Amino acid sequence: MKAFVVDRYQKQAALRLADMPIPEPHKDEVLVEVHAAGVNLLDAKIRGGEFKLILPYRLPLILGHDVAGVVVKVGKRVRQFKPGDEVYARADDFRIGTFAEFVPVKEASLALKPKGLTMEEAASIPLVGLTAWQALVEKAGLKKGQKVFIQAGSGGVGTFAVQLAKHLGATVAATTGTSNVALVKSLGADVVIDYKTQDFEDVLRDYDVVLNSQDGKTLAKSLRILKRGGQLISISGPPDPSFGREVAAPGFVRLVMRLLSSSVRWKARQWGVGYSFLFMKASGSQLREITRLIDAGAIRPVMDRVFPFASTNEALAHVEAGRAKGKVVVRMK
């Protein structure tokens, strides 16, 4: 099968188009013929080696985390899916590889594709949808009447998180650039801050939750807009000790995480707020919850561009540039 692979960790290096063997699904997996694959900043970070301590992949590695496609083969223990089913998923850690013609996915990580979405739209959902769900529902327990600040409201995670937070009944503030203010308002944001002309720290006060996806400077400022008892959840780091325990990282890796996050954890304690790092996990059951919201019209996919499979490197470069409105997808067929 055709696939785009990483031969060695290197920032902004082109992926190599290669002929690779079709994977054989394990007993608890299905083999999915890829029709479309979402492109994420996580792909670029893994290619650059940023997660090699947490996720020590064996190279060469087929990249890609989001998939929408059709089941072509099932493992012996699989009961929920059959060949011909249209499905979508965030591929499992250590079994990623959706920039390819076929990818194996655990039954527990898979869900039937929302009927009203195209394959391209469905492929745009899993990673960002699960990230938003695990941050706002699982970690934050966001409730009606609370206030949440979502950074980069016009990005992949941001466009989904704004809609999810509004569905949960929260008051939503978000940052974006001048050209995307109308888009973020249309998704339901109550307060939209143009980061080019405004500083969110001058506008926001007493928030319950912050979803951080930016740099360390923004992380520090985010602590100061939270009320006492509020929560800062970061998807851009630094990893904290509880995450190290969660992934059963080796002792020296956990020590590195403790050191990297010591400053922000200390500042959080001074402000009387909580800090946690989120590295999202694949989950078919949560995707089914997300499917219900999509089918009900509560959340819609926001697409930036669809690239042909042959242009996967261009798609990844477009995501890295940081100007995409919503999600970027590559189409196989």
MOBELVEN-V400015 format. One record per residue. N is the residue number from 0. RES is the residue in three letters. SS is DSSP state (hx for helix, st for strand, lp for the rest). PSI is psi in radians with two decimals (none if undefined). OMEGA is omega in whole degrees, -180 to 180 (none if undefined). Layout:
# MOBELVEN-V400015
N,RES,SS,PSI,OMEGA
N,RES,SS,PSI,OMEGA
This chain:
# MOBELVEN-V400015
0,MET,lp,2.71,176
1,LYS,st,2.43,-179
2,ALA,st,2.64,175
3,PHE,st,2.16,-171
4,VAL,st,2.72,172
5,VAL,st,2.12,179
6,ASP,lp,-0.58,176
7,ARG,lp,2.68,-179
8,TYR,lp,2.15,-179
9,GLN,lp,2.26,-180
10,LYS,lp,2.41,175
11,GLN,lp,0.41,175
12,ALA,lp,2.57,179
13,ALA,lp,2.47,172
14,LEU,lp,2.60,-179
15,ARG,st,2.25,174
16,LEU,st,2.13,-173
17,ALA,st,2.81,169
18,ASP,st,2.09,-178
19,MET,lp,2.69,177
20,PRO,lp,2.54,175
21,ILE,lp,2.21,-178
22,PRO,lp,2.60,175
23,GLU,lp,2.15,-179
24,PRO,lp,2.48,173
25,HIS,lp,3.07,-176
26,LYS,lp,-0.53,-178
27,ASP,lp,0.34,-177
28,GLU,st,2.82,169
29,VAL,st,2.68,174
30,LEU,st,2.16,-178
31,VAL,st,2.24,169
32,GLU,st,2.08,-173
33,VAL,st,2.17,172
34,HIS,st,-0.58,178
35,ALA,st,2.64,-179
36,ALA,st,2.28,175
37,GLY,st,2.61,179
38,VAL,st,2.26,-174
39,ASN,lp,2.72,176
40,LEU,hx,-0.51,177
41,LEU,hx,-0.63,179
42,ASP,hx,-0.76,179
43,ALA,hx,-0.66,-180
44,LYS,hx,-0.67,177
45,ILE,hx,-0.73,177
46,ARG,hx,-0.62,-180
47,GLY,lp,-0.06,177
48,GLY,lp,0.20,-176
49,GLU,lp,-0.42,-177
50,PHE,lp,0.34,-173
51,LYS,lp,-0.39,175
52,LEU,lp,-0.63,-179
53,ILE,lp,-0.73,-177
54,LEU,lp,1.46,-178
55,PRO,lp,1.40,-179
56,TYR,lp,2.63,173
57,ARG,lp,2.26,-179
58,LEU,lp,2.64,0
59,PRO,lp,2.61,-174
60,LEU,st,2.28,171
61,ILE,st,2.22,-176
62,LEU,lp,2.92,176
63,GLY,lp,2.28,-175
64,HIS,lp,-0.49,-176
65,ASP,st,2.42,179
66,VAL,st,2.51,164
67,ALA,st,2.34,-177
68,GLY,st,-2.73,-174
69,VAL,st,2.35,178
70,VAL,st,2.27,179
71,VAL,st,-0.29,-179
72,LYS,st,2.52,180
73,VAL,st,2.58,176
74,GLY,lp,2.91,-173
75,LYS,lp,-0.52,-176
76,ARG,lp,-0.03,-176
77,VAL,lp,2.28,-178
78,ARG,lp,-0.41,-172
79,GLN,lp,-0.28,-174
80,PHE,lp,2.73,-179
81,LYS,lp,2.80,177
82,PRO,lp,2.38,-179
83,GLY,lp,-0.30,178
84,ASP,lp,2.37,173
85,GLU,st,2.15,-170
86,VAL,st,2.93,171
87,TYR,st,2.76,-175
88,ALA,st,2.83,163
89,ARG,st,2.05,-177
90,ALA,lp,2.64,-176
91,ASP,lp,2.55,172
92,ASP,lp,2.46,-177
93,PHE,lp,-0.01,171
94,ARG,lp,0.46,178
95,ILE,lp,3.03,180
96,GLY,lp,0.77,-177
97,THR,lp,-0.11,172
98,PHE,lp,1.05,-174
99,ALA,st,3.00,-179
100,GLU,lp,-0.42,179
101,PHE,st,2.60,176
102,VAL,st,2.40,175
103,PRO,st,2.47,179
104,VAL,st,2.39,176
105,LYS,st,2.48,177
106,GLU,hx,-0.69,-177
107,ALA,hx,-0.25,-179
108,SER,hx,-0.06,-170
109,LEU,st,2.65,174
110,ALA,st,2.70,174
111,LEU,st,2.44,180
112,LYS,lp,2.39,173
113,PRO,lp,2.28,-173
114,LYS,lp,-0.54,-176
115,GLY,lp,-0.01,-178
116,LEU,lp,2.58,170
117,THR,lp,2.93,176
118,MET,hx,-0.70,-180
119,GLU,hx,-0.78,179
120,GLU,hx,-0.74,180
121,ALA,hx,-0.69,-180
122,ALA,hx,-0.33,-180
123,SER,lp,-0.20,-168
124,ILE,lp,-0.83,-161
125,PRO,hx,-0.99,-174
126,LEU,hx,-0.81,-178
127,VAL,hx,-0.64,179
128,GLY,hx,-0.78,179
129,LEU,hx,-0.62,177
130,THR,hx,-0.86,-180
131,ALA,hx,-0.74,-179
132,TRP,hx,-0.82,-177
133,GLN,hx,-0.51,177
134,ALA,hx,-0.89,-170
135,LEU,hx,-0.63,-178
136,VAL,hx,-0.95,-176
137,GLU,hx,-0.98,-174
138,LYS,hx,-0.88,-174
139,ALA,lp,-0.46,-174
140,GLY,lp,0.73,-174
141,LEU,lp,2.31,-176
142,LYS,lp,2.81,176
143,LYS,lp,2.33,178
144,GLY,lp,-0.23,177
145,GLN,lp,2.89,-179
146,LYS,st,2.29,-179
147,VAL,st,2.42,177
148,PHE,st,2.13,-178
149,ILE,st,2.05,180
150,GLN,lp,2.65,179
151,ALA,lp,1.01,-175
152,GLY,lp,-0.29,179
153,SER,lp,0.03,178
154,GLY,lp,-3.08,-177
155,GLY,hx,-0.95,179
156,VAL,hx,-0.73,-176
157,GLY,hx,-0.79,-178
158,THR,hx,-0.59,178
159,PHE,hx,-0.77,-176
160,ALA,hx,-0.66,178
161,VAL,hx,-0.81,-179
162,GLN,hx,-0.73,-180
163,LEU,hx,-0.75,-180
164,ALA,hx,-0.70,177
165,LYS,hx,-0.71,178
166,HIS,hx,-0.62,180
167,LEU,lp,-0.12,176
168,GLY,lp,0.26,-179
169,ALA,lp,2.76,167
170,THR,st,2.23,-170
171,VAL,st,2.23,169
172,ALA,st,2.55,-179
173,ALA,st,2.67,173
174,THR,st,2.65,174
175,THR,st,3.04,176
176,GLY,lp,2.92,-175
177,THR,hx,-0.77,-174
178,SER,hx,-0.21,-176
179,ASN,hx,0.11,-178
180,VAL,hx,-0.79,-178
181,ALA,hx,-0.69,179
182,LEU,hx,-0.86,-176
183,VAL,hx,-0.64,175
184,LYS,hx,-0.67,-179
185,SER,hx,-0.40,178
186,LEU,lp,-0.17,175
187,GLY,lp,0.02,-179
188,ALA,lp,2.34,180
189,ASP,lp,-0.61,179
190,VAL,st,2.10,179
191,VAL,st,2.12,-176
192,ILE,st,2.12,176
193,ASP,st,1.86,-174
194,TYR,lp,-0.27,180
195,LYS,lp,-0.40,-177
196,THR,lp,-0.20,-177
197,GLN,lp,2.67,173
198,ASP,lp,2.10,-175
199,PHE,hx,-0.47,-180
200,GLU,hx,-0.42,178
201,ASP,hx,-0.26,-172
202,VAL,hx,-0.67,-170
203,LEU,lp,2.47,179
204,ARG,lp,2.56,170
205,ASP,lp,0.85,178
206,TYR,st,2.63,-180
207,ASP,st,-0.62,-174
208,VAL,st,2.44,168
209,VAL,st,2.29,172
210,LEU,st,1.83,-175
211,ASN,st,2.32,178
212,SER,lp,0.24,-173
213,GLN,lp,-2.72,-172
214,ASP,lp,-3.13,-177
215,GLY,hx,-0.62,179
216,LYS,hx,-0.77,179
217,THR,hx,-0.63,178
218,LEU,hx,-0.81,-179
219,ALA,hx,-0.73,179
220,LYS,hx,-0.59,-178
221,SER,hx,-0.59,178
222,LEU,hx,-0.60,-172
223,ARG,lp,-0.20,179
224,ILE,lp,-0.04,-179
225,LEU,st,2.55,170
226,LYS,st,2.84,176
227,ARG,st,2.33,-176
228,GLY,st,-0.07,179
229,GLY,st,3.02,-175
230,GLN,st,2.28,172
231,LEU,st,2.02,180
232,ILE,st,2.13,-176
233,SER,st,2.30,175
234,ILE,lp,0.03,-179
235,SER,lp,0.14,176
236,GLY,lp,3.06,3
237,PRO,lp,2.64,177
238,PRO,lp,2.55,-179
239,ASP,lp,2.95,-177
240,PRO,hx,-0.63,-179
241,SER,hx,-0.59,176
242,PHE,hx,-0.70,178
243,GLY,hx,-0.72,178
244,ARG,hx,-0.68,-177
245,GLU,hx,-0.68,-178
246,VAL,lp,0.11,180
247,ALA,lp,0.80,180
248,ALA,lp,2.63,176
249,PRO,lp,2.76,-175
250,GLY,hx,-0.77,-178
251,PHE,hx,-0.55,177
252,VAL,hx,-0.70,177
253,ARG,hx,-0.63,177
254,LEU,hx,-0.74,178
255,VAL,hx,-0.76,179
256,MET,hx,-0.73,179
257,ARG,hx,-0.76,-179
258,LEU,hx,-0.75,-178
259,LEU,hx,-0.61,-175
260,SER,hx,0.03,-174
261,SER,hx,-0.70,-178
262,SER,hx,-0.86,-178
263,VAL,hx,-0.60,178
264,ARG,hx,-0.66,177
265,TRP,hx,-0.81,179
266,LYS,hx,-0.68,179
267,ALA,hx,-0.75,178
268,ARG,hx,-0.67,179
269,GLN,hx,-0.60,-179
270,TRP,hx,-0.07,178
271,GLY,lp,0.58,-180
272,VAL,lp,2.94,180
273,GLY,st,2.58,174
274,TYR,st,2.36,174
275,SER,st,2.62,178
276,PHE,st,2.43,179
277,LEU,lp,2.13,167
278,PHE,lp,1.85,-168
279,MET,lp,2.70,-178
280,LYS,lp,2.64,174
281,ALA,lp,2.49,179
282,SER,lp,1.95,176
283,GLY,hx,-0.65,-179
284,SER,hx,-0.70,177
285,GLN,hx,-0.61,175
286,LEU,hx,-0.62,177
287,ARG,hx,-0.63,174
288,GLU,hx,-0.74,179
289,ILE,hx,-0.69,177
290,THR,hx,-0.73,179
291,ARG,hx,-0.70,179
292,LEU,hx,-0.67,178
293,ILE,hx,-0.80,180
294,ASP,hx,-0.55,-180
295,ALA,lp,-0.10,179
296,GLY,lp,0.16,-179
297,ALA,lp,-0.47,-179
298,ILE,lp,2.40,177
299,ARG,lp,2.56,177
300,PRO,lp,2.51,176
301,VAL,lp,1.99,-174
302,MET,st,2.42,175
303,ASP,st,-1.15,-179
304,ARG,st,2.65,173
305,VAL,st,2.14,180
306,PHE,st,2.62,171
307,PRO,st,2.72,-178
308,PHE,hx,-0.67,-179
309,ALA,hx,-0.35,-178
310,SER,hx,0.49,-179
311,THR,hx,-0.67,178
312,ASN,hx,-0.70,177
313,GLU,hx,-0.66,178
314,ALA,hx,-0.74,180
315,LEU,hx,-0.70,178
316,ALA,hx,-0.66,179
317,HIS,hx,-0.70,178
318,VAL,hx,-0.76,-180
319,GLU,hx,-0.52,-180
320,ALA,lp,-0.38,172
321,GLY,lp,0.28,-178
322,ARG,lp,0.15,-178
323,ALA,lp,2.43,173
324,LYS,lp,1.77,-175
325,GLY,lp,-2.56,-170
326,LYS,st,2.63,174
327,VAL,st,2.40,-175
328,VAL,st,2.58,170
329,VAL,st,2.45,-177
330,ARG,st,2.22,179
331,MET,lp,-0.66,-173
332,LYS,lp,none,none
